[in-house]
Amino acid sequence: MREVTASGPQLASAIDALRLTLHVLAATIWVGGQLTVAGLLPTVRGLGGGAAKAIASAFGRIQWPAYVVLLITGVWNVFADHVGHASSTWIAVLVAKIAVVLVAGLAAYLHQRAKKRVGLAVGGAVTALASVAALVLGVVLAG
């Protein structure tokens, strides 16, 4: 965690900047990409039968690596900033965030494998809601 001194807040170290940049970049892909694809789907469906599936498949190629980067940098964030001096409230919010991150990943996995329209819709909705919840909880944890 960055220290605040009498002269004001201090800049992040290079390694902290790298860790946080990777985490935020991966979150923009994971969460922002889902919202972007969802917004484009009505237009994409009008392009033909396989267009939506092709777009979803292409997004999956960057979505899953971003999810892995989020998991790795999320663990790194916790150990870099908070081990040993986190409050019980902060830990409770962290546990909630971990739960919604896992729900988002599982829902995205199931969404990609759904064969029926209802499975696609439910999987996509749960993925998006859990992903946005994880984003909000991450902001809360950052202080």
C-alpha positions in Angstrom: 0.0 0.0 0.0 1.3 3.5 -0.8 2.4 5.5 2.1 1.1 9.0 2.8 3.8 11.2 4.3 3.7 14.7 5.6 4.6 15.9 2.1 1.6 14.0 0.6 0.9 10.7 -1.2 3.9 9.0 -2.7 4.2 7.6 -6.2 4.0 3.8 -6.7 7.2 1.9 -7.3 7.9 0.6 -10.8 6.9 -3.0 -9.7 3.6 -1.7 -8.1 2.8 0.3 -11.2 3.4 -2.8 -13.3 1.3 -5.0 -11.1 -1.6 -2.6 -10.9 -1.4 -1.8 -14.7 -1.6 -5.5 -15.6 -4.5 -5.9 -13.2 -6.5 -2.9 -14.5 -5.7 -3.8 -18.2 -6.9 -7.4 -17.7 -10.1 -6.0 -16.0 -10.8 -3.7 -18.9 -10.6 -6.7 -21.2 -12.6 -9.1 -19.0 -15.4 -6.7 -17.9 -15.3 -4.1 -20.6 -15.0 -6.7 -23.3 -18.1 -8.5 -22.1 -20.1 -5.2 -22.1 -18.8 -4.3 -25.6 -19.6 -7.7 -27.1 -23.1 -7.6 -25.5 -23.7 -4.2 -27.0 -22.5 -5.3 -30.4 -24.5 -8.6 -30.5 -27.8 -7.2 -32.0 -25.8 -5.8 -34.9 -23.6 -8.8 -35.3 -26.6 -11.2 -35.4 -27.8 -9.3 -38.4 -24.7 -10.2 -40.3 -25.6 -13.8 -40.6 -25.9 -17.1 -38.7 -22.3 -17.7 -37.7 -21.2 -14.1 -37.1 -22.2 -14.0 -33.4 -20.5 -17.3 -32.7 -17.4 -16.1 -34.5 -17.3 -12.8 -32.5 -17.8 -14.8 -29.2 -15.0 -17.2 -30.2 -12.6 -14.4 -31.0 -13.4 -12.6 -27.7 -12.8 -15.9 -25.8 -9.2 -15.9 -27.2 -8.4 -12.7 -25.3 -11.0 -13.1 -22.5 -9.5 -16.2 -20.8 -5.9 -14.9 -20.8 -7.2 -11.7 -19.2 -9.0 -13.8 -16.6 -5.8 -15.6 -15.8 -3.9 -12.3 -15.5 -6.6 -11.0 -13.2 -6.3 -14.1 -10.9 -2.5 -13.9 -10.8 -2.3 -10.1 -10.3 -5.2 -10.3 -7.8 -3.2 -12.7 -5.6 -0.1 -10.5 -6.1 -2.1 -7.4 -5.0 -3.2 -9.1 -1.8 0.3 -10.2 -0.9 2.0 -7.0 -2.0 -0.2 -4.7 -0.1 -2.2 -6.3 2.7 -0.8 -9.4 4.3 -0.4 -8.9 8.0 -2.3 -5.6 8.4 -5.8 -6.1 6.8 -8.9 -5.5 8.9 -11.5 -8.1 9.3 -13.9 -6.0 7.2 -11.3 -5.8 4.4 -10.8 -9.5 4.6 -14.6 -10.1 4.4 -14.9 -7.9 1.3 -11.9 -9.8 -0.2 -13.6 -13.1 0.4 -16.8 -11.8 -1.3 -14.7 -10.6 -4.2 -13.0 -14.0 -4.6 -16.4 -15.6 -4.6 -17.8 -13.4 -7.3 -14.6 -13.7 -9.4 -15.0 -17.5 -9.3 -18.7 -17.3 -10.1 -17.9 -15.0 -13.1 -15.4 -17.5 -14.4 -17.6 -20.5 -13.9 -20.6 -18.7 -15.5 -18.5 -17.6 -18.5 -17.3 -21.2 -19.0 -20.8 -22.5 -18.9 -22.1 -19.7 -21.1 -19.5 -20.6 -23.8 -20.6 -24.2 -23.7 -24.4 -23.6 -23.6 -26.4 -25.0 -26.5 -29.8 -23.5 -25.8 -30.7 -19.8 -25.9 -31.8 -19.8 -22.2 -28.4 -21.2 -21.2 -26.6 -18.5 -23.2 -28.8 -15.8 -21.7 -28.5 -16.9 -18.1 -24.7 -17.6 -18.4 -24.1 -14.3 -20.0 -26.1 -12.4 -17.4 -24.6 -14.1 -14.4 -21.1 -13.6 -15.9 -21.7 -9.9 -16.5 -23.3 -9.2 -13.1 -20.6 -11.2 -11.2 -17.8 -9.4 -13.2 -19.2 -6.0 -12.5 -19.6 -6.9 -8.8 -16.0 -8.0 -8.7 -15.0 -4.7 -10.3 -16.9 -2.7 -7.7 -15.5 -4.8 -4.8 -12.0 -4.3 -6.2 -12.5 -0.5 -6.1 -13.8 -0.8 -2.5 -10.7 -2.9 -1.5 -8.3 -0.4 -3.1 -9.6 2.2 -0.7 
